[in-house]
Amino acid sequence: MTRRYSMRLDLIDEQLLDLEGLPFGRVEDVELTFHDGEAPTIDVVLTGQEAYGQRIGGITGDLLANIADRLRDREHERGPVAIECAAIQHVDEHVHVNWRLEEMPHVAGLEHWLAEHVVEAIPGSGDEGD
Amino acid sequence: MRGTELLRCRVVDSAGADCGPVRDVRLVRTGGGRFRVSGLVVGDGRLARLAHATGATDGRVAGPAPLRWLLADAVARARYVDASQVVDWGGDVVRIASRLDSLPTFRGEEAGQ
């Protein structure tokens, strides 16, 4: 029997976990792709502050989306962070992605930036053995 | 179009009658890992929003019994629209080729899968 998923209950707002089970965000929205004479498909799920800002809309949403855009690494294209559905290993109470977080530098950009520029500068922030 | 935009659309049947808002989008996984929309769940009436948001219509609310009793009407009224019945995915309104009274119940449709 083919498993049927609920977009509302199984995807949107669900926690994203990387290959090692580390949480790195949640599914803020999904992008529907339309095809002539066929049912629409979801090719990517969207995560991050920009997607969340666009979802809630209004002044607050625009502000959140604009801040996220300003903090975006210029190496990566504009727009919310998208994760291809092909990279989704399986969906249970969380959404499991078969990538490691370090393989996704465009994901959780603020956290990456803070870790590199702020946390690493704090004495004692390294491993215990360092 | 974003998924959350589709969840804010209303559904209108072939006679122009309002069937209520899109409460959920049902998906199947395809070979390439993508999700394909298999159908929409629509429903209106008292406590429909709560019933759909908690998953009661999806059989995910086991208890307490008074809550299930409260939401039973909304669960029974939820209808399923197969994706093949949708003629216009529209911006604010989704138009379907069938009549509201001919739509199967969501629970019945799910049970038959």
gemmi code that builds the backbone of each chain (N, CA, C; Angstrom):
import gemmi

chains = {
    "A": [
        ("MET", (0.846, -1.190, 0.000), (0.000, 0.000, 0.000), (0.887, 1.248, 0.000)),
        ("THR", (0.588, 2.194, -0.877), (1.369, 3.423, -0.962), (1.070, 4.310, 0.239)),
        ("ARG", (2.124, 4.759, 0.885), (1.914, 5.641, 2.027), (1.477, 7.020, 1.543)),
        ("ARG", (0.482, 7.551, 2.172), (0.041, 8.902, 1.872), (0.491, 9.822, 2.995)),
        ("TYR", (0.971, 10.960, 2.582), (1.465, 11.949, 3.537), (0.493, 13.114, 3.600)),
        ("SER", (0.474, 13.731, 4.765), (-0.284, 14.959, 4.933), (0.698, 16.121, 4.873)),
        ("MET", (0.447, 17.066, 3.956), (1.362, 18.203, 3.878), (1.324, 19.003, 5.179)),
        ("ARG", (0.159, 19.161, 5.750), (0.019, 19.964, 6.968), (0.658, 19.278, 8.177)),
        ("LEU", (0.456, 17.961, 8.294), (0.878, 17.273, 9.517), (2.236, 16.584, 9.413)),
        ("ASP", (2.651, 16.222, 8.200), (3.907, 15.471, 8.052), (5.074, 16.316, 7.558)),
        ("LEU", (4.777, 17.438, 6.897), (5.874, 18.241, 6.339), (5.990, 19.622, 6.994)),
        ("ILE", (4.977, 20.427, 6.839), (5.091, 21.824, 7.286), (5.229, 21.889, 8.804)),
        ("ASP", (6.213, 22.668, 9.231), (6.551, 22.886, 10.651), (7.277, 21.694, 11.281)),
        ("GLU", (7.592, 20.691, 10.502), (8.289, 19.537, 11.082), (9.794, 19.799, 11.157)),
        ("GLN", (10.411, 19.187, 12.145), (11.846, 19.339, 12.383), (12.652, 18.637, 11.289)),
        ("LEU", (13.674, 19.335, 10.798), (14.597, 18.725, 9.834), (15.791, 18.168, 10.588)),
        ("LEU", (16.152, 16.943, 10.296), (17.319, 16.309, 10.919), (18.314, 15.937, 9.824)),
        ("ASP", (19.610, 16.138, 10.117), (20.611, 15.771, 9.111), (20.928, 14.276, 9.220)),
        ("LEU", (21.922, 13.841, 8.459), (22.256, 12.412, 8.385), (22.629, 11.833, 9.751)),
        ("GLU", (23.197, 12.686, 10.624), (23.588, 12.218, 11.951), (22.515, 12.476, 13.009)),
        ("GLY", (21.366, 12.905, 12.569), (20.266, 13.133, 13.507), (20.299, 14.488, 14.181)),
        ("LEU", (21.153, 15.400, 13.684), (21.227, 16.741, 14.275), (20.108, 17.617, 13.722)),
        ("PRO", (19.358, 18.274, 14.610), (18.330, 19.177, 14.108), (18.950, 20.433, 13.518)),
        ("PHE", (18.483, 20.884, 12.370), (19.072, 22.085, 11.771), (18.027, 23.066, 11.251)),
        ("GLY", (16.803, 22.894, 11.627), (15.756, 23.822, 11.189), (14.450, 23.072, 11.071)),
        ("ARG", (13.485, 23.745, 10.538), (12.228, 23.061, 10.305), (11.695, 23.436, 8.931)),
        ("VAL", (10.760, 22.655, 8.463), (10.171, 22.930, 7.155), (9.211, 24.103, 7.320)),
        ("GLU", (9.566, 25.234, 6.740), (8.711, 26.414, 6.866), (7.628, 26.433, 5.785)),
        ("ASP", (7.958, 25.866, 4.640), (6.986, 25.863, 3.545), (7.457, 24.860, 2.492)),
        ("VAL", (6.636, 24.655, 1.486), (7.033, 23.802, 0.356), (6.710, 24.546, -0.924)),
        ("GLU", (7.438, 24.246, -1.964), (7.209, 24.902, -3.264), (6.481, 23.929, -4.172)),
        ("LEU", (5.314, 24.334, -4.653), (4.548, 23.481, -5.562), (4.951, 23.785, -6.998)),
        ("THR", (5.165, 22.741, -7.774), (5.476, 22.889, -9.194), (4.304, 22.333, -9.990)),
        ("PHE", (3.811, 23.135, -10.928), (2.645, 22.711, -11.711), (3.078, 22.168, -13.070)),
        ("HIS", (2.375, 21.140, -13.511), (2.673, 20.492, -14.800), (1.376, 20.420, -15.595)),
        ("ASP", (1.473, 20.600, -16.903), (0.277, 20.541, -17.755), (-0.359, 19.156, -17.676)),
        ("GLY", (-1.634, 19.140, -17.307), (-2.397, 17.895, -17.319), (-2.018, 16.893, -16.252)),
        ("GLU", (-1.186, 17.288, -15.337), (-0.790, 16.369, -14.263), (-0.927, 17.070, -12.920)),
        ("ALA", (-0.930, 16.268, -11.875), (-1.027, 16.841, -10.535), (0.268, 17.587, -10.187)),
        ("PRO", (0.162, 18.632, -9.388), (1.381, 19.349, -8.984), (2.294, 18.459, -8.151)),
        ("THR", (3.552, 18.833, -8.139), (4.515, 18.098, -7.318), (5.223, 19.068, -6.379)),
        ("ILE", (5.792, 18.504, -5.334), (6.659, 19.269, -4.440), (8.072, 18.779, -4.698)),
        ("ASP", (8.900, 19.660, -5.241), (10.285, 19.290, -5.559), (11.247, 19.723, -4.458)),
        ("VAL", (10.909, 20.803, -3.758), (11.791, 21.295, -2.694), (10.971, 21.681, -1.471)),
        ("VAL", (11.594, 21.525, -0.313), (11.022, 22.077, 0.916), (11.877, 23.291, 1.288)),
        ("LEU", (11.236, 24.269, 1.888), (11.922, 25.516, 2.209), (12.120, 25.624, 3.713)),
        ("THR", (13.275, 26.109, 4.097), (13.565, 26.258, 5.521), (14.252, 27.600, 5.750)),
        ("GLY", (14.371, 27.979, 6.982), (15.094, 29.205, 7.321), (14.185, 30.402, 7.512)),
        ("GLN", (14.832, 31.463, 7.975), (14.103, 32.677, 8.361), (13.426, 33.363, 7.173)),
        ("GLU", (14.076, 33.315, 6.009), (13.492, 33.992, 4.854), (12.173, 33.327, 4.443)),
        ("ALA", (12.182, 32.010, 4.427), (10.955, 31.282, 4.079), (9.871, 31.546, 5.116)),
        ("TYR", (10.274, 31.605, 6.389), (9.301, 31.869, 7.451), (8.714, 33.272, 7.309)),
        ("GLY", (9.587, 34.260, 7.029), (9.122, 35.626, 6.851), (8.147, 35.739, 5.692)),
        ("GLN", (8.460, 35.085, 4.582), (7.568, 35.126, 3.422), (6.245, 34.441, 3.725)),
        ("ARG", (6.300, 33.428, 4.568), (5.082, 32.695, 4.910), (4.139, 33.548, 5.758)),
        ("ILE", (4.682, 34.224, 6.777), (3.778, 34.972, 7.658), (3.378, 36.310, 7.040)),
        ("GLY", (4.211, 36.855, 6.148), (3.863, 38.076, 5.434), (3.746, 39.290, 6.345)),
        ("GLY", (3.209, 40.364, 5.785), (3.031, 41.599, 6.544), (4.365, 42.266, 6.853)),
        ("ILE", (4.316, 43.263, 7.709), (5.529, 44.034, 8.036), (6.551, 43.137, 8.737)),
        ("THR", (6.078, 42.354, 9.693), (6.988, 41.479, 10.439), (7.638, 40.459, 9.517)),
        ("GLY", (6.834, 39.871, 8.653), (7.365, 38.868, 7.734), (8.390, 39.456, 6.779)),
        ("ASP", (8.070, 40.656, 6.248), (9.008, 41.325, 5.336), (10.315, 41.637, 6.051)),
        ("LEU", (10.194, 42.093, 7.306), (11.386, 42.434, 8.084), (12.265, 41.193, 8.287)),
        ("LEU", (11.636, 40.089, 8.686), (12.387, 38.840, 8.904), (13.055, 38.372, 7.615)),
        ("ALA", (12.301, 38.437, 6.520), (12.841, 37.969, 5.235), (13.997, 38.862, 4.781)),
        ("ASN", (13.848, 40.164, 4.984), (14.910, 41.084, 4.556), (16.177, 40.910, 5.384)),
        ("ILE", (16.011, 40.701, 6.702), (17.184, 40.470, 7.556), (17.899, 39.197, 7.101)),
        ("ALA", (17.112, 38.157, 6.834), (17.710, 36.889, 6.387), (18.451, 37.076, 5.068)),
        ("ASP", (17.882, 37.891, 4.187), (18.526, 38.138, 2.892), (19.843, 38.887, 3.081)),
        ("ARG", (19.855, 39.858, 4.027), (21.084, 40.616, 4.292), (22.188, 39.709, 4.839)),
        ("LEU", (21.783, 38.717, 5.656), (22.764, 37.834, 6.288), (23.195, 36.686, 5.379)),
        ("ARG", (22.553, 36.602, 4.215), (22.837, 35.495, 3.288), (24.283, 35.552, 2.810)),
        ("ASP", (24.890, 34.395, 2.748), (26.224, 34.286, 2.173), (26.117, 34.603, 0.676)),
        ("ARG", (26.896, 35.564, 0.202), (26.756, 36.029, -1.191), (27.126, 34.959, -2.211)),
        ("GLU", (27.744, 33.877, -1.752), (28.067, 32.789, -2.686), (26.816, 32.028, -3.103)),
        ("HIS", (25.757, 32.185, -2.302), (24.553, 31.404, -2.581), (23.474, 32.288, -3.177)),
        ("GLU", (22.663, 31.674, -4.034), (21.667, 32.451, -4.751), (20.595, 32.986, -3.807)),
        ("ARG", (19.931, 34.047, -4.270), (18.891, 34.690, -3.461), (17.692, 33.767, -3.298)),
        ("GLY", (16.900, 34.081, -2.302), (15.696, 33.304, -2.078), (15.862, 32.409, -0.872)),
        ("PRO", (14.748, 31.875, -0.399), (14.810, 31.036, 0.793), (15.630, 29.762, 0.573)),
        ("VAL", (16.137, 29.229, 1.640), (16.937, 28.004, 1.565), (16.027, 26.845, 1.146)),
        ("ALA", (16.408, 26.189, 0.067), (15.595, 25.094, -0.464), (16.358, 23.781, -0.347)),
        ("ILE", (15.655, 22.761, 0.093), (16.240, 21.416, 0.168), (15.455, 20.512, -0.771)),
        ("GLU", (16.144, 19.915, -1.701), (15.466, 19.062, -2.680), (14.828, 17.857, -1.992)),
        ("CYS", (13.644, 17.540, -2.421), (12.948, 16.393, -1.821), (13.700, 15.086, -2.061)),
        ("ALA", (14.490, 15.040, -3.136), (15.284, 13.840, -3.410), (16.268, 13.574, -2.274)),
        ("ALA", (16.617, 14.630, -1.524), (17.560, 14.471, -0.406), (16.857, 14.042, 0.885)),
        ("ILE", (15.547, 13.954, 0.842), (14.814, 13.524, 2.041), (14.820, 12.004, 2.085)),
        ("GLN", (15.453, 11.496, 3.142), (15.597, 10.046, 3.284), (14.244, 9.413, 3.632)),
        ("HIS", (13.662, 9.897, 4.710), (12.332, 9.437, 5.074), (11.670, 10.455, 5.987)),
        ("VAL", (10.377, 10.271, 6.155), (9.588, 11.180, 6.987), (8.880, 10.340, 8.037)),
        ("ASP", (9.168, 10.644, 9.307), (8.359, 10.044, 10.368), (7.811, 11.202, 11.184)),
        ("GLU", (8.143, 11.275, 12.481), (7.710, 12.480, 13.203), (8.630, 13.664, 12.908)),
        ("HIS", (9.758, 13.369, 12.243), (10.675, 14.395, 11.751), (10.928, 14.146, 10.267)),
        ("VAL", (11.609, 15.117, 9.649), (11.984, 14.961, 8.246), (13.492, 14.697, 8.208)),
        ("HIS", (13.875, 13.508, 7.779), (15.282, 13.091, 7.796), (15.918, 13.352, 6.432)),
        ("VAL", (16.995, 14.135, 6.448), (17.695, 14.488, 5.216), (18.992, 13.689, 5.157)),
        ("ASN", (19.346, 13.172, 3.985), (20.559, 12.337, 3.928), (21.818, 13.144, 3.587)),
        ("TRP", (21.941, 14.322, 4.156), (23.144, 15.133, 4.080), (23.607, 15.436, 5.502)),
        ("ARG", (24.900, 15.738, 5.630), (25.398, 16.233, 6.912), (25.285, 17.756, 6.905)),
        ("LEU", (25.141, 18.337, 8.080), (24.964, 19.787, 8.168), (26.134, 20.537, 7.544)),
        ("GLU", (27.369, 20.009, 7.722), (28.527, 20.714, 7.144), (28.544, 20.663, 5.613)),
        ("GLU", (27.743, 19.770, 5.040), (27.641, 19.716, 3.578), (26.608, 20.708, 3.050)),
        ("MET", (25.968, 21.429, 3.974), (24.930, 22.386, 3.587), (25.280, 23.764, 4.148)),
        ("PRO", (26.313, 24.419, 3.601), (26.727, 25.712, 4.155), (25.671, 26.795, 4.011)),
        ("HIS", (24.735, 26.612, 3.060), (23.688, 27.616, 2.857), (22.549, 27.471, 3.860)),
        ("VAL", (22.580, 26.387, 4.638), (21.525, 26.151, 5.625), (22.014, 26.640, 6.982)),
        ("ALA", (21.132, 27.225, 7.756), (21.450, 27.738, 9.088), (22.644, 28.706, 9.008)),
        ("GLY", (22.574, 29.647, 8.066), (23.678, 30.580, 7.819), (24.049, 31.407, 9.033)),
        ("LEU", (23.056, 31.899, 9.756), (23.349, 32.720, 10.937), (24.104, 31.904, 11.987)),
        ("GLU", (23.667, 30.658, 12.183), (24.323, 29.805, 13.173), (25.777, 29.525, 12.758)),
        ("HIS", (25.993, 29.267, 11.459), (27.357, 29.054, 10.964), (28.210, 30.298, 11.222)),
        ("TRP", (27.654, 31.481, 10.914), (28.396, 32.740, 11.050), (28.733, 32.985, 12.522)),
        ("LEU", (27.751, 32.780, 13.407), (27.983, 32.999, 14.845), (29.035, 32.028, 15.379)),
        ("ALA", (28.956, 30.770, 14.934), (29.930, 29.780, 15.407), (31.342, 30.169, 15.000)),
        ("GLU", (31.475, 30.652, 13.751), (32.800, 30.970, 13.222), (33.350, 32.271, 13.793)),
        ("HIS", (32.509, 33.300, 13.886), (32.995, 34.630, 14.244), (32.851, 34.973, 15.716)),
        ("VAL", (31.950, 34.338, 16.419), (31.703, 34.712, 17.813), (32.116, 33.591, 18.763)),
        ("VAL", (31.528, 32.416, 18.573), (31.737, 31.339, 19.543), (33.191, 30.869, 19.544)),
        ("GLU", (33.790, 30.740, 18.352), (35.184, 30.268, 18.284), (36.151, 31.231, 18.948)),
        ("ALA", (35.785, 32.516, 19.046), (36.661, 33.514, 19.661), (36.592, 33.491, 21.191)),
        ("ILE", (35.638, 32.785, 21.728), (35.493, 32.735, 23.189), (36.502, 31.734, 23.750)),
        ("PRO", (37.336, 32.143, 24.722), (38.313, 31.201, 25.296), (37.594, 29.974, 25.869)),
        ("GLY", (38.146, 28.803, 25.540), (37.560, 27.561, 26.054), (36.419, 27.044, 25.211)),
        ("SER", (36.220, 27.645, 24.020), (35.080, 27.223, 23.203), (35.375, 25.937, 22.426)),
        ("GLY", (36.663, 25.541, 22.347), (37.017, 24.345, 21.581), (36.719, 23.077, 22.349)),
        ("ASP", (37.199, 21.966, 21.810), (37.017, 20.691, 22.493), (37.830, 20.676, 23.770)),
        ("GLU", (37.456, 19.816, 24.685), (38.129, 19.713, 25.966), (39.604, 19.363, 25.785)),
        ("GLY", (39.909, 18.556, 24.756), (41.275, 18.106, 24.536), (42.182, 19.147, 23.885)),
        ("ASP", (41.594, 20.260, 23.387), (42.395, 21.269, 22.679), (43.334, 22.011, 23.629)),
    ],
    "B": [
        ("MET", (3.897, 28.513, -6.573), (2.941, 28.645, -5.463), (3.463, 27.866, -4.261)),
        ("ARG", (3.299, 28.462, -3.109), (3.737, 27.803, -1.884), (2.611, 26.919, -1.310)),
        ("GLY", (3.028, 25.920, -0.577), (2.057, 25.015, 0.035), (1.131, 25.726, 1.004)),
        ("THR", (1.686, 26.678, 1.770), (0.844, 27.382, 2.753), (-0.153, 28.310, 2.058)),
        ("GLU", (0.175, 28.746, 0.825), (-0.797, 29.551, 0.064), (-1.971, 28.675, -0.365)),
        ("LEU", (-1.655, 27.442, -0.779), (-2.724, 26.521, -1.174), (-3.633, 26.221, 0.021)),
        ("LEU", (-3.046, 26.138, 1.218), (-3.846, 25.860, 2.413), (-4.751, 27.039, 2.793)),
        ("ARG", (-4.536, 28.195, 2.174), (-5.401, 29.346, 2.445), (-6.488, 29.515, 1.372)),
        ("CYS", (-6.462, 28.663, 0.330), (-7.442, 28.775, -0.759), (-8.784, 28.186, -0.354)),
        ("ARG", (-9.834, 28.677, -0.986), (-11.143, 28.064, -0.831), (-11.400, 27.190, -2.058)),
        ("VAL", (-12.255, 26.213, -1.906), (-12.562, 25.296, -3.006), (-13.984, 25.569, -3.484)),
        ("VAL", (-14.154, 25.691, -4.797), (-15.470, 25.955, -5.386), (-15.790, 24.806, -6.341)),
        ("ASP", (-17.018, 24.270, -6.221), (-17.368, 23.102, -7.045), (-17.859, 23.531, -8.435)),
        ("SER", (-18.284, 22.550, -9.264), (-18.641, 22.830, -10.659), (-19.872, 23.715, -10.775)),
        ("ALA", (-20.696, 23.748, -9.712), (-21.891, 24.599, -9.731), (-21.622, 25.966, -9.113)),
        ("GLY", (-20.406, 26.184, -8.712), (-20.057, 27.476, -8.110), (-20.274, 27.530, -6.612)),
        ("ALA", (-20.615, 26.392, -6.015), (-20.863, 26.377, -4.566), (-19.540, 26.299, -3.798)),
        ("ASP", (-19.490, 26.986, -2.689), (-18.295, 26.999, -1.854), (-18.220, 25.695, -1.043)),
        ("CYS", (-17.112, 24.976, -1.181), (-16.938, 23.699, -0.464), (-16.151, 23.891, 0.828)),
        ("GLY", (-15.672, 25.104, 1.060), (-14.855, 25.341, 2.255), (-13.394, 25.476, 1.881)),
        ("PRO", (-12.579, 25.775, 2.869), (-11.146, 25.949, 2.574), (-10.408, 24.625, 2.398)),
        ("VAL", (-9.258, 24.705, 1.740), (-8.378, 23.532, 1.657), (-7.816, 23.308, 3.059)),
        ("ARG", (-8.115, 22.177, 3.646), (-7.655, 21.893, 5.006), (-6.347, 21.122, 5.021)),
        ("ASP", (-6.139, 20.332, 3.972), (-4.900, 19.567, 3.904), (-4.636, 19.201, 2.451)),
        ("VAL", (-3.401, 18.875, 2.172), (-3.004, 18.416, 0.845), (-2.402, 17.033, 1.039)),
        ("ARG", (-2.953, 16.057, 0.354), (-2.471, 14.679, 0.500), (-1.415, 14.414, -0.570)),
        ("LEU", (-0.367, 13.724, -0.156), (0.796, 13.536, -1.018), (1.189, 12.068, -1.092)),
        ("VAL", (1.783, 11.697, -2.219), (2.445, 10.390, -2.329), (3.871, 10.658, -2.796)),
        ("ARG", (4.761, 9.779, -2.406), (6.167, 9.948, -2.801), (6.378, 9.267, -4.146)),
        ("THR", (7.032, 9.954, -5.052), (7.290, 9.371, -6.377), (8.696, 8.777, -6.407)),
        ("GLY", (9.005, 8.128, -7.505), (10.296, 7.459, -7.636), (11.490, 8.377, -7.457)),
        ("GLY", (11.379, 9.599, -7.953), (12.500, 10.532, -7.857), (12.643, 11.200, -6.509)),
        ("GLY", (11.811, 10.801, -5.566), (11.891, 11.397, -4.234), (10.972, 12.582, -4.055)),
        ("ARG", (10.366, 13.038, -5.161), (9.448, 14.162, -5.063), (8.134, 13.694, -4.427)),
        ("PHE", (7.360, 14.666, -3.986), (6.014, 14.377, -3.507), (5.029, 14.835, -4.571)),
        ("ARG", (4.084, 13.985, -4.892), (3.042, 14.360, -5.851), (1.738, 14.567, -5.101)),
        ("VAL", (1.018, 15.620, -5.456), (-0.271, 15.887, -4.808), (-1.278, 14.855, -5.298)),
        ("SER", (-1.830, 14.077, -4.366), (-2.827, 13.085, -4.782), (-4.239, 13.614, -4.576)),
        ("GLY", (-4.397, 14.570, -3.692), (-5.731, 15.113, -3.489), (-5.758, 16.179, -2.421)),
        ("LEU", (-6.923, 16.767, -2.259), (-7.116, 17.820, -1.261), (-8.186, 17.373, -0.271)),
        ("VAL", (-8.053, 17.840, 0.932), (-9.082, 17.603, 1.945), (-9.773, 18.940, 2.188)),
        ("VAL", (-11.094, 18.940, 2.065), (-11.847, 20.166, 2.307), (-12.855, 19.906, 3.414)),
        ("GLY", (-13.197, 20.958, 4.082), (-14.172, 20.794, 5.152), (-14.520, 22.134, 5.739)),
        ("ASP", (-15.756, 22.269, 6.125), (-16.194, 23.519, 6.720), (-17.070, 23.180, 7.914)),
        ("GLY", (-17.413, 24.188, 8.642), (-18.313, 23.986, 9.767), (-17.621, 24.162, 11.092)),
        ("ARG", (-18.392, 23.971, 12.139), (-17.940, 24.194, 13.507), (-16.769, 23.272, 13.851)),
        ("LEU", (-15.750, 23.816, 14.400), (-14.575, 23.094, 14.885), (-13.773, 22.398, 13.773)),
        ("ALA", (-14.088, 22.708, 12.516), (-13.358, 22.053, 11.411), (-11.873, 22.388, 11.464)),
        ("ARG", (-11.588, 23.655, 11.755), (-10.191, 24.072, 11.784), (-9.403, 23.286, 12.823)),
        ("LEU", (-9.997, 23.143, 14.007), (-9.339, 22.407, 15.095), (-9.183, 20.926, 14.727)),
        ("ALA", (-10.231, 20.372, 14.131), (-10.203, 18.945, 13.782), (-9.091, 18.632, 12.786)),
        ("HIS", (-8.907, 19.537, 11.828), (-7.883, 19.298, 10.808), (-6.487, 19.611, 11.337)),
        ("ALA", (-6.371, 20.670, 12.141), (-5.052, 21.059, 12.641), (-4.491, 20.039, 13.627)),
        ("THR", (-5.363, 19.387, 14.383), (-4.887, 18.407, 15.364), (-4.682, 17.033, 14.742)),
        ("GLY", (-5.197, 16.838, 13.549), (-5.058, 15.529, 12.909), (-6.205, 14.584, 13.240)),
        ("ALA", (-7.263, 15.123, 13.835), (-8.412, 14.265, 14.178), (-9.026, 13.653, 12.923)),
        ("THR", (-9.069, 14.426, 11.837), (-9.642, 13.899, 10.591), (-8.765, 12.814, 9.991)),
        ("ASP", (-7.498, 12.827, 10.397), (-6.514, 11.882, 9.884), (-6.398, 10.660, 10.795)),
        ("GLY", (-7.229, 10.613, 11.831), (-7.188, 9.503, 12.776), (-6.019, 9.564, 13.732)),
        ("ARG", (-5.456, 10.758, 13.935), (-4.270, 10.873, 14.792), (-4.599, 11.322, 16.205)),
        ("VAL", (-5.861, 11.537, 16.488), (-6.243, 11.926, 17.851), (-6.928, 10.727, 18.496)),
        ("ALA", (-6.188, 10.107, 19.435), (-6.717, 8.896, 20.072), (-7.638, 9.252, 21.239)),
        ("GLY", (-7.436, 10.377, 21.827), (-8.239, 10.747, 22.983), (-7.919, 12.147, 23.412)),
        ("PRO", (-8.481, 12.653, 24.458), (-9.521, 12.040, 25.281), (-10.864, 11.939, 24.533)),
        ("ALA", (-11.677, 11.057, 25.031), (-12.936, 10.764, 24.356), (-13.819, 11.998, 24.156)),
        ("PRO", (-13.919, 12.927, 25.147), (-14.770, 14.105, 24.911), (-14.298, 14.941, 23.726)),
        ("LEU", (-12.975, 15.001, 23.528), (-12.440, 15.761, 22.395), (-12.831, 15.073, 21.088)),
        ("ARG", (-12.683, 13.756, 21.044), (-13.046, 13.019, 19.832), (-14.543, 13.201, 19.528)),
        ("TRP", (-15.335, 13.214, 20.602), (-16.786, 13.386, 20.439), (-17.097, 14.784, 19.879)),
        ("LEU", (-16.368, 15.794, 20.420), (-16.564, 17.173, 19.967), (-16.212, 17.338, 18.488)),
        ("LEU", (-15.156, 16.642, 18.074), (-14.655, 16.824, 16.713), (-15.276, 15.855, 15.708)),
        ("ALA", (-16.122, 14.959, 16.204), (-16.658, 13.894, 15.336), (-17.410, 14.455, 14.136)),
        ("ASP", (-18.159, 15.534, 14.357), (-18.948, 16.099, 13.268), (-18.036, 16.634, 12.162)),
        ("ALA", (-16.982, 17.356, 12.575), (-16.040, 17.910, 11.589), (-15.322, 16.792, 10.849)),
        ("VAL", (-14.994, 15.722, 11.567), (-14.322, 14.574, 10.942), (-15.240, 13.949, 9.883)),
        ("ALA", (-16.514, 13.809, 10.246), (-17.469, 13.177, 9.330), (-17.726, 14.046, 8.101)),
        ("ARG", (-17.609, 15.369, 8.260), (-17.920, 16.285, 7.155), (-16.748, 16.516, 6.202)),
        ("ALA", (-15.556, 16.092, 6.585), (-14.384, 16.322, 5.732), (-14.535, 15.553, 4.425)),
        ("ARG", (-14.272, 16.220, 3.312), (-14.422, 15.614, 1.981), (-13.067, 15.541, 1.283)),
        ("TYR", (-12.990, 14.588, 0.383), (-11.741, 14.383, -0.349), (-11.943, 14.733, -1.819)),
        ("VAL", (-11.032, 15.535, -2.342), (-11.052, 15.889, -3.770), (-9.810, 15.292, -4.408)),
        ("ASP", (-10.011, 14.353, -5.311), (-8.862, 13.784, -6.009), (-8.221, 14.857, -6.894)),
        ("ALA", (-6.906, 14.822, -6.999), (-6.185, 15.845, -7.774), (-6.667, 15.897, -9.220)),
        ("SER", (-7.136, 14.767, -9.755), (-7.602, 14.748, -11.150), (-8.889, 15.550, -11.323)),
        ("GLN", (-9.585, 15.831, -10.225), (-10.834, 16.598, -10.286), (-10.609, 18.108, -10.288)),
        ("VAL", (-9.386, 18.518, -10.015), (-9.094, 19.950, -9.923), (-8.870, 20.498, -11.328)),
        ("VAL", (-9.663, 21.509, -11.687), (-9.515, 22.109, -13.023), (-8.709, 23.406, -12.972)),
        ("ASP", (-8.660, 24.040, -11.813), (-7.911, 25.290, -11.698), (-7.352, 25.388, -10.280)),
        ("TRP", (-6.020, 25.412, -10.220), (-5.382, 25.482, -8.898), (-5.357, 26.906, -8.370)),
        ("GLY", (-5.689, 27.869, -9.242), (-5.945, 29.256, -8.889), (-5.057, 29.913, -7.858)),
        ("GLY", (-5.271, 31.207, -7.694), (-4.509, 31.959, -6.704), (-5.182, 31.930, -5.345)),
        ("ASP", (-6.483, 32.210, -5.309), (-7.229, 32.234, -4.056), (-8.292, 31.151, -4.011)),
        ("VAL", (-8.682, 30.705, -5.197), (-9.783, 29.745, -5.289), (-9.337, 28.543, -6.118)),
        ("VAL", (-9.654, 27.355, -5.615), (-9.388, 26.122, -6.360), (-10.724, 25.648, -6.930)),
        ("ARG", (-10.783, 25.476, -8.243), (-12.037, 25.044, -8.871), (-11.961, 23.559, -9.215)),
        ("ILE", (-13.062, 22.866, -8.916), (-13.071, 21.421, -9.163), (-14.186, 21.069, -10.145)),
        ("ALA", (-14.052, 19.908, -10.781), (-14.983, 19.511, -11.846), (-16.225, 18.823, -11.298)),
        ("SER", (-16.237, 18.454, -10.035), (-17.382, 17.719, -9.500), (-18.212, 18.576, -8.550)),
        ("ARG", (-19.345, 18.023, -8.131), (-20.238, 18.727, -7.210), (-19.883, 18.348, -5.785)),
        ("LEU", (-20.124, 19.274, -4.887), (-19.807, 19.050, -3.464), (-20.485, 17.787, -2.934)),
        ("ASP", (-21.775, 17.597, -3.287), (-22.492, 16.452, -2.727), (-22.050, 15.111, -3.313)),
        ("SER", (-21.238, 15.158, -4.369), (-20.746, 13.894, -4.934), (-19.334, 13.550, -4.440)),
        ("LEU", (-18.751, 14.433, -3.644), (-17.393, 14.164, -3.162), (-17.420, 13.090, -2.083)),
        ("PRO", (-16.477, 12.160, -2.123), (-16.427, 11.135, -1.075), (-15.958, 11.747, 0.247)),
        ("THR", (-16.300, 11.106, 1.344), (-15.779, 11.582, 2.632), (-14.288, 11.251, 2.675)),
        ("PHE", (-13.566, 12.064, 3.400), (-12.116, 11.830, 3.487), (-11.818, 10.511, 4.182)),
        ("ARG", (-12.507, 10.225, 5.280), (-12.231, 8.988, 6.014), (-12.538, 7.767, 5.171)),
        ("GLY", (-13.630, 7.839, 4.418), (-14.002, 6.718, 3.551), (-12.973, 6.513, 2.456)),
        ("GLU", (-12.499, 7.599, 1.894), (-11.518, 7.532, 0.812), (-10.209, 6.963, 1.329)),
        ("GLU", (-9.786, 7.409, 2.510), (-8.535, 6.922, 3.092), (-8.642, 5.434, 3.425)),
        ("ALA", (-9.780, 5.040, 3.959), (-9.987, 3.635, 4.318), (-9.935, 2.736, 3.095)),
        ("GLY", (-10.359, 3.295, 1.940), (-10.399, 2.500, 0.725), (-9.051, 2.385, 0.025)),
        ("GLN", (-8.065, 3.157, 0.500), (-6.762, 3.144, -0.178), (-5.992, 1.877, 0.126)),
    ],
}
model = gemmi.Model(1)
for chain_id, residues in chains.items():
    chain = gemmi.Chain(chain_id)
    for i, (resn, *xyz) in enumerate(residues, 1):
        res = gemmi.Residue()
        res.name, res.seqid = resn, gemmi.SeqId(i, " ")
        for name, pos in zip(("N", "CA", "C"), xyz):
            atom = gemmi.Atom()
            atom.name, atom.element = name, gemmi.Element(name[0])
            atom.pos, atom.b_iso = gemmi.Position(*pos), 0.0
            res.add_atom(atom)
        chain.add_residue(res)
    model.add_chain(chain)
structure = gemmi.Structure()
structure.add_model(model)
structure.setup_entities()
